[in-house]
Amino acid sequence: MVINIDKRKKLAFADITKVRDSLKVDGFYLQLPPQSDVTMQHIRVNNTKL
């Protein structure tokens, strides 16, 4: 997907400065959904040996 962000001052779910920097340095920006705390609690309970 291609979106022109040159004139934008903000984005809905991402920091525009980080997005622009990532595009300049890496050539792409990858946005992942935030992990829920419930998921992390489940992982910690099942990985007590770590």
N, CA, C and O atoms as a GROMACS GRO file, in nm:
protein
  200
    1MET      N    1   0.085  -0.116   0.000
    1MET     CA    2   0.000   0.000   0.000
    1MET      C    3   0.090   0.124   0.000
    1MET      O    4   0.188   0.129   0.074
    2VAL      N    5   0.057   0.219  -0.080
    2VAL     CA    6   0.133   0.343  -0.089
    2VAL      C    7   0.046   0.458  -0.042
    2VAL      O    8  -0.066   0.478  -0.092
    3ILE      N    9   0.097   0.535   0.054
    3ILE     CA   10   0.025   0.650   0.108
    3ILE      C   11   0.120   0.768   0.111
    3ILE      O   12   0.232   0.756   0.161
    4ASN      N   13   0.078   0.882   0.059
    4ASN     CA   14   0.159   1.003   0.062
    4ASN      C   15   0.144   1.068   0.199
    4ASN      O   16   0.035   1.113   0.235
    5ILE      N   17   0.253   1.073   0.276
    5ILE     CA   18   0.248   1.132   0.410
    5ILE      C   19   0.328   1.262   0.420
    5ILE      O   20   0.352   1.312   0.529
    6ASP      N   21   0.368   1.316   0.305
    6ASP     CA   22   0.449   1.439   0.305
    6ASP      C   23   0.381   1.555   0.376
    6ASP      O   24   0.446   1.627   0.451
    7LYS      N   25   0.253   1.574   0.354
    7LYS     CA   26   0.182   1.689   0.410
    7LYS      C   27   0.113   1.659   0.543
    7LYS      O   28   0.054   1.748   0.604
    8ARG      N   29   0.119   1.536   0.587
    8ARG     CA   30   0.052   1.498   0.713
    8ARG      C   31   0.135   1.541   0.833
    8ARG      O   32   0.258   1.537   0.830
    9LYS      N   33   0.065   1.583   0.939
    9LYS     CA   34   0.132   1.622   1.063
    9LYS      C   35   0.123   1.513   1.168
    9LYS      O   36   0.204   1.509   1.261
   10LYS      N   37   0.024   1.423   1.154
   10LYS     CA   38   0.010   1.314   1.250
   10LYS      C   39  -0.059   1.196   1.182
   10LYS      O   40  -0.124   1.211   1.079
   11LEU      N   41  -0.044   1.081   1.244
   11LEU     CA   42  -0.110   0.959   1.200
   11LEU      C   43  -0.195   0.906   1.315
   11LEU      O   44  -0.175   0.945   1.430
   12ALA      N   45  -0.288   0.820   1.284
   12ALA     CA   46  -0.382   0.771   1.386
   12ALA      C   47  -0.314   0.688   1.494
   12ALA      O   48  -0.336   0.712   1.613
   13PHE      N   49  -0.231   0.591   1.456
   13PHE     CA   50  -0.177   0.497   1.554
   13PHE      C   51  -0.026   0.491   1.558
   13PHE      O   52   0.030   0.405   1.626
   14ALA      N   53   0.042   0.580   1.487
   14ALA     CA   54   0.188   0.575   1.484
   14ALA      C   55   0.245   0.716   1.492
   14ALA      O   56   0.180   0.813   1.453
   15ASP      N   57   0.366   0.725   1.542
   15ASP     CA   58   0.436   0.852   1.550
   15ASP      C   59   0.489   0.887   1.411
   15ASP      O   60   0.570   0.812   1.355
   16ILE      N   61   0.445   0.998   1.356
   16ILE     CA   62   0.481   1.036   1.219
   16ILE      C   63   0.632   1.050   1.201
   16ILE      O   64   0.685   1.019   1.094
   17THR      N   65   0.702   1.097   1.304
   17THR     CA   66   0.847   1.113   1.294
   17THR      C   67   0.915   0.977   1.282
   17THR      O   68   1.007   0.960   1.201
   18LYS      N   69   0.871   0.880   1.362
   18LYS     CA   70   0.929   0.745   1.355
   18LYS      C   71   0.901   0.680   1.220
   18LYS      O   72   0.986   0.611   1.164
   19VAL      N   73   0.780   0.704   1.167
   19VAL     CA   74   0.745   0.647   1.037
   19VAL      C   75   0.834   0.705   0.928
   19VAL      O   76   0.889   0.632   0.846
   20ARG      N   77   0.847   0.837   0.927
   20ARG     CA   78   0.932   0.902   0.825
   20ARG      C   79   1.077   0.858   0.836
   20ARG      O   80   1.141   0.830   0.735
   21ASP      N   81   1.130   0.851   0.959
   21ASP     CA   82   1.268   0.808   0.978
   21ASP      C   83   1.289   0.665   0.929
   21ASP      O   84   1.388   0.635   0.863
   22SER      N   85   1.195   0.578   0.962
   22SER     CA   86   1.205   0.439   0.919
   22SER      C   87   1.199   0.427   0.767
   22SER      O   88   1.270   0.346   0.708
   23LEU      N   89   1.114   0.507   0.704
   23LEU     CA   90   1.105   0.505   0.559
   23LEU      C   91   1.235   0.553   0.494
   23LEU      O   92   1.277   0.499   0.392
   24LYS      N   93   1.297   0.654   0.553
   24LYS     CA   94   1.422   0.706   0.497
   24LYS      C   95   1.537   0.608   0.516
   24LYS      O   96   1.616   0.586   0.424
   25VAL      N   97   1.547   0.548   0.635
   25VAL     CA   98   1.659   0.459   0.667
   25VAL      C   99   1.639   0.319   0.608
   25VAL      O  100   1.726   0.267   0.539
   26ASP      N  101   1.523   0.259   0.637
   26ASP     CA  102   1.498   0.120   0.599
   26ASP      C  103   1.424   0.104   0.467
   26ASP      O  104   1.434   0.000   0.401
   27GLY      N  105   1.350   0.207   0.428
   27GLY     CA  106   1.271   0.197   0.306
   27GLY      C  107   1.131   0.142   0.330
   27GLY      O  108   1.053   0.128   0.235
   28PHE      N  109   1.099   0.111   0.455
   28PHE     CA  110   0.965   0.061   0.488
   28PHE      C  111   0.936   0.090   0.635
   28PHE      O  112   1.027   0.122   0.712
   29TYR      N  113   0.809   0.080   0.673
   29TYR     CA  114   0.768   0.092   0.812
   29TYR      C  115   0.672  -0.022   0.841
   29TYR      O  116   0.573  -0.039   0.770
   30LEU      N  117   0.701  -0.099   0.943
   30LEU     CA  118   0.618  -0.213   0.980
   30LEU      C  119   0.547  -0.182   1.110
   30LEU      O  120   0.612  -0.160   1.213
   31GLN      N  121   0.414  -0.179   1.106
   31GLN     CA  122   0.334  -0.153   1.225
   31GLN      C  123   0.265  -0.281   1.267
   31GLN      O  124   0.189  -0.340   1.190
   32LEU      N  125   0.292  -0.324   1.388
   32LEU     CA  126   0.231  -0.445   1.442
   32LEU      C  127   0.130  -0.408   1.549
   32LEU      O  128   0.144  -0.305   1.615
   33PRO      N  129   0.027  -0.490   1.566
   33PRO     CA  130  -0.069  -0.462   1.673
   33PRO      C  131  -0.003  -0.481   1.810
   33PRO      O  132   0.083  -0.567   1.825
   34PRO      N  133  -0.043  -0.402   1.908
   34PRO     CA  134   0.015  -0.417   2.041
   34PRO      C  135  -0.024  -0.551   2.103
   34PRO      O  136  -0.136  -0.600   2.083
   35GLN      N  137   0.070  -0.610   2.178
   35GLN     CA  138   0.039  -0.735   2.246
   35GLN      C  139  -0.043  -0.704   2.370
   35GLN      O  140  -0.019  -0.605   2.438
   36SER      N  141  -0.137  -0.790   2.398
   36SER     CA  142  -0.218  -0.770   2.518
   36SER      C  143  -0.146  -0.827   2.639
   36SER      O  144  -0.068  -0.922   2.627
   37ASP      N  145  -0.172  -0.771   2.754
   37ASP     CA  146  -0.111  -0.819   2.878
   37ASP      C  147  -0.157  -0.960   2.911
   37ASP      O  148  -0.082  -1.037   2.972
   38VAL      N  149  -0.278  -0.996   2.872
   38VAL     CA  150  -0.330  -1.130   2.899
   38VAL      C  151  -0.245  -1.233   2.826
   38VAL      O  152  -0.213  -1.338   2.881
   39THR      N  153  -0.210  -1.202   2.704
   39THR     CA  154  -0.125  -1.293   2.627
   39THR      C  155   0.010  -1.310   2.693
   39THR      O  156   0.060  -1.423   2.705
   40MET      N  157   0.071  -1.202   2.737
   40MET     CA  158   0.201  -1.210   2.803
   40MET      C  159   0.192  -1.285   2.935
   40MET      O  160   0.285  -1.360   2.968
   41GLN      N  161   0.087  -1.268   3.010
   41GLN     CA  162   0.071  -1.343   3.135
   41GLN      C  163   0.063  -1.492   3.106
   41GLN      O  164   0.123  -1.572   3.177
   42HIS      N  165  -0.010  -1.529   3.003
   42HIS     CA  166  -0.023  -1.670   2.965
   42HIS      C  167   0.114  -1.727   2.926
   42HIS      O  168   0.147  -1.839   2.964
   43ILE      N  169   0.192  -1.651   2.853
   43ILE     CA  170   0.325  -1.696   2.812
   43ILE      C  171   0.416  -1.712   2.934
   43ILE      O  172   0.488  -1.811   2.945
   44ARG      N  173   0.412  -1.617   3.025
   44ARG     CA  174   0.497  -1.624   3.145
   44ARG      C  175   0.461  -1.744   3.232
   44ARG      O  176   0.550  -1.810   3.287
   45VAL      N  177   0.333  -1.774   3.245
   45VAL     CA  178   0.290  -1.887   3.327
   45VAL      C  179   0.340  -2.018   3.267
   45VAL      O  180   0.384  -2.107   3.339
   46ASN      N  181   0.333  -2.029   3.135
   46ASN     CA  182   0.373  -2.153   3.068
   46ASN      C  183   0.524  -2.167   3.050
   46ASN      O  184   0.572  -2.276   3.018
   47ASN      N  185   0.598  -2.060   3.070
   47ASN     CA  186   0.743  -2.064   3.052
   47ASN      C  187   0.816  -2.034   3.183
   47ASN      O  188   0.902  -1.946   3.188
   48THR      N  189   0.782  -2.105   3.286
   48THR     CA  190   0.844  -2.080   3.416
   48THR      C  191   0.989  -2.125   3.422
   48THR      O  192   1.063  -2.082   3.510
   49LYS      N  193   1.032  -2.209   3.329
   49LYS     CA  194   1.170  -2.258   3.329
   49LYS      C  195   1.268  -2.154   3.276
   49LYS      O  196   1.388  -2.166   3.299
   50LEU      N  197   1.219  -2.054   3.208
   50LEU     CA  198   1.309  -1.954   3.147
   50LEU      C  199   1.357  -1.854   3.247
   50LEU      O  200   1.434  -1.764   3.212
   0.00000   0.00000   0.00000
